[in-house]
Amino acid sequence: MPKCFLRTRKYLLIVAMCLSCCAMIGSAESAFFLASDSRLPRCITLPPGLARTDVSVIFEFSATWRGNYVKLVLRDRKGKKLAAVKGKVKELTPSKYYHIVTEKGITEIITLERGIEHESRELFFYVIDDPEVRKDLLDGNGR
């Protein structure tokens, strides 16, 4: 009986440690594809011989106790991962539509919208270049 109890305790400890690690690291909460009519984020460079239409970019959002993070994953048409860039998301309390994302020291404004090229209900992300929106958000005014 005591050996069985000790073994069970050991396994419960392992499970508890795994769960606490997941809580600290966080997990992907949502993923969005870059809209086909949006430019690539500046932190992602196309491999030689590929055009914008040959690749897709996935915006994976995750939240941890240390803050919100994104991972931008570049994939080819076959789904092969070509590159991945991690970045931090600045919290924008007044804005539900725009996110300030910094990857490799490059700041981008991202918005999530319903995709116009698909008839599904999926959300896609767009990289925003509008100087007025960019100035308002970076100055802390929100939208």
N, C-alpha and C positions, 0 to 999 in steps of 0.2 A: 504493500500500500504506500509507504513513504516514497519509494522510487517512482511510482506512477505519479504521485503528487508533485515531486520535484521536476519530472519531465514535463508535465503539464504547465507548471510555473515557468519553465524555461521557454516553452513555445509561446506562452502568453506574453512574455517579456519581448521576444523577437517580434511578434505581431504589433505590440504597442510601440516599439521603436520604429518600425516601418511606417506606421500610421503617423507618428509624430514627425518623421522626416518629410512625408508628403505634405503635411500641414505647414511646415516651415518653408519648403521649397515652392509650394503652390502647384497648380495644375493649369493646363490650358483650359480657359473658360469658353472661348469662342474662336472661330477661324473664318476669315473672309478672303475672297479672291479679289485681286486687283481688276478693276473694270477694264475692258479691252480698249476703251477710249481715253484712259488715263495714262499719263507718262509714268515711267519707272521711278521709284524713289532714287535719289542721287547716290545713296550708299550702295546701290546694287549696280554692278557693271555686267553687261552682256558678254558671255564668252565669245571669242572670235568665231565668225562664221554663222552666228545666230542673229536673227532679227527679233524685234519686239513681238511679232506675231508667233514666233516659235516657242515662246516661254510663257509661263504663268507665275504669278507671285501670290503667295498666301500670307496673310497677316494673322498671326496667332497671338491672341491676347491672353495674358495670364496675370492673376493677382496674387500677391504674397503679402505677408505681414510687413515687408519692407517697402512695398510700393507696387505699382503696376508696370508690367513689362510686356514687350512685344518681341516676336521673332518673325522676321521676314524671310520666307523660304522661296528661293528661285528654283523652278522645276521646268524641265523640257516637256515636249508634247507627250512623251511616253511616261511621264511622272517621275523621271530620275531627278534626284536632288542635285542641283548644280552649285548652290551656295546658300548660306544662311547667315543672317546678320541679327544680332540681338540689340535691343534698344530699350529705353526707359520712356514711360508715358507721364507727362506732366498732368496733374489733376486740374481739370477745368470745372469748377463748381457751377458757374452760370451757364456753361455750354453743354448741351446734350449732343450736339451734332459734330463738333470739331474736337480733334485731339492733337496735342503737340507731342510729337515723337522725336526723340533724339537717338540717332544711331551713328556710331563712329564719329561723333562730334558734329554731325550734320543734323540740323533741325528741319523737320518737315511738318506740314499741317495736313492731317488726314481727316477725311469725312467718310461716314458710312451712309450709303444710299441704296435704294432699290435699283437693281440693274436694268437699264433700258434695253440691253441687247437680248435679254432673256425674258420669257413670259412667266418665269417662276416668281416666287415670293422671296427669293434669296437677296440678301444684302451684299453689296460689293463695296470695296473701299476705293477712294479716289485720292490722289495727291493734289492738293490745292495750291495753285500758283497766284491767286488773286492777291495783289499787293495790299489792298485795303483790308481784307479779311486777315491776312498774315500780320499786318501792323497792329490791328485791334487785339488779336489774340496774344501776340508776343508782348504787347504793352500791358496786358492783364485786364483788358476791358471785357473780354468774352463776347458771346453773341447769343 
